[in-house]
Amino acid sequence: MIDEIIDFALREDLQDGDHSSLSTIPADATGIAKLLVKDHGIAAGVELAVRIFHRFDPNLKVEVLIQDGEVIKEGDIILTVEGSSRSILSTERLVLNFMQRMSGIATHTNKIVKILEGCETKLLDTRKTTPCIRAMEKWAVKIGGGYNHRFGLYDMIMIKDNHIDYAGGIAQAIKGAKDYLEKTGKDLKIEVEVRDTKELEEVLAVGGIDRIMLDNFTPEEIKAILPTIPAQYETEASGGITIENIRAYGETGVNYISSGALTHSISSLDLSLKATFNK
């Protein structure tokens, strides 16, 4: 999937050629460029950058100076790339676009992870990602110290409020999910979202699921109801969670906290690729 995304992104940008470079740079010109940091945070997308350079031009030589997950500050050099000047220029924007966004996600994720230090709660991302580059954004969450929730609709059954309403109730939705898994032979976990204690009681009465999502519960409410949930069920807090209150949620003892803001509400880090003179 990563290579497919790279190939599509290159086609999107290049079409029938980088005419700025083709018209101004001799075909045999070579040079060196440095990927410079103009911000501070966590580096992410370094491995991807190397993959992009080599996929476009296997002859490009890349020296990595800072790895994914390392702290970066203004003035740092993440990597250098050497080879065809045309190739460097043609891949520059794609490398920067991915690395800036991924570093922004990793930096924000790492900030939240540090807030949760000392809690056993794991921080999860969601499917609130940019279409077609989910793999990169979830990769960045992991680099920042978070964990990936389900990747898509295909690798977990998550019964949310709309599923429950359309199915005619919690019992019908859970029964349908279990019947479906038995019929198809698929081995998927089942998670059910509950909006209040009444729905939680319904889920526990039916049973046979793996995780319960406590949607828009306050930390105080979660503390009160966790002792009523048998240990065989994983618990997840979601909805209404901010950077200001996430520590309170972590201290409830809930197993997971999911946050769409890790991928949909972040600022990209400022990076640039600075070319040296042609060799």
Phi, psi and omega in degrees: 000321180300312181295325177297319179295316178300313182298317179295317181296323177294317178297319180301321186272325189263323185047244183265013172143153174276087190290336176296314180285319181298328184272343185242339185250126177302146184300329183263006182289140176233158181199181178233142176227148180245135176270108189260145177264130178240021186213194174219148181159219181242130179287133175211143182097008180295310179300322178295319180301315178300319181295320179294312180304312184287330179291323179284318182213100182300344182273353177291138179255123183244129174247116181271126180254334178228129184270163172306136177092350180277151177288136178235154179220166181304132180100344178292152173248119183281318180201165170237148178230136184228141178148212181305124179298322178298317181295320179298315182292325182287338181255352186307305187293321180296315178300313182294317180303313181291314184293322179296315181291313181297321179293324176297316179295314180297321181294314180294317179300315181297325178298317180290319179302319179293325177297327182271003181305135182096343176268152178274354181294138176259139181269124182248148168274188179223191175269010178278074186236171177283125181308136175081348176236027179303321182302319180290319183290320177289328173300317180295323177300316180295320178299325180282355177105002177271185180235152178272132169283197176303147180282320182209196181284350190263345189249011176192150172261116177243110182268106183257184187304318181293322176298315181298315181295317179291326182284342181099010178140169183294314182301316181295320181294315180294317179299317179299319180295316181292320177298320180296316180295321179293319182291320184270345182074015181279146179250086183235144174286152178245126174242141180235132176272134175238144185255348179199177183294329178298315178293324177299316178299323178294317180297314181295328179292324180279311179070192176076020178240179187250322185220145178244124177265122179266102189267122177061029171276148175279162176303321180296319179294320180295316177303322183287325187264341182305321179297343180271353182262118180305148186297341181290344181261130171286152179236146182221132175260138181207151176089129178073014183264129180235172178296334180284327185249001187294330177297320179297322177293318179298325182283354177287336184097005177297145184291320185224150168234126178254141183218115176291337182296342179300330184241341184252353183225059182234161175255134179291148175281151182271112178231158176212156177248113184254118181278143172268180178294150176301149179275000000 
